[in-house]
Amino acid sequence: MVKSVFTAITLLASSQAFCLDWERPDCSKYADFGECRNAESNNYRLQKQQEFREKGLSFWYYERPDYSDNKKVEQALEDKVEGALFFSFTVKRDGSVADVALKSKTSDEVAVFAEPILAAIKNWQFVPSEKDWQDQEWRYQFFFKQEDCDAEASDTEACAAEEKAASAE
């Protein structure tokens, strides 16, 4: 019993730590921002697919979230709301997805993206298997190209934060 309690506490702590420690990716090693965003997304997806394969799960259909026709999401994209959302779900024997839930978020502001993501995950299909797979996880992160802090743009919040961080070093 002690072992199962310890395991549960460890899993809970590691998932919370992962959420609370989220930082925007460092895009400095990429030629441009688009390359960085694509690499981050693809690397995460490939890592999770490998994790799933090791368990015996394989995607049959992966739907991407549709953020169109949602004024709140459009505004959040315009405002460049950054952060990450962590979802949990169950893969049923028939390959369908159930019990989709927002598990945690890095901020209240980033939660605006949750609704389209929940809808997409509910449509995912996996290859049927011998059993249900509970407590599967997936992360979506949102980050944007940082502003160049030149003389014209130096009065923005992002540039002020960058200058403050640079002066603290």
ABEGO torsion letter per residue (X at the ends): XAAAAAAAAAAAAAAAAAAAABBBBBAAABABAAAAAAAAAAAAAAAAAAAAAAAGBBBABBBBBBABGBAAAAAAAAAGBBEBBBBBBBBBAAGBBBGBBBABBABAAAAAAAAAAAAAAAABBBBBBABBBBGBBBBBBBBBBBBBBBAAAAABAAAAAAAAAAAAX
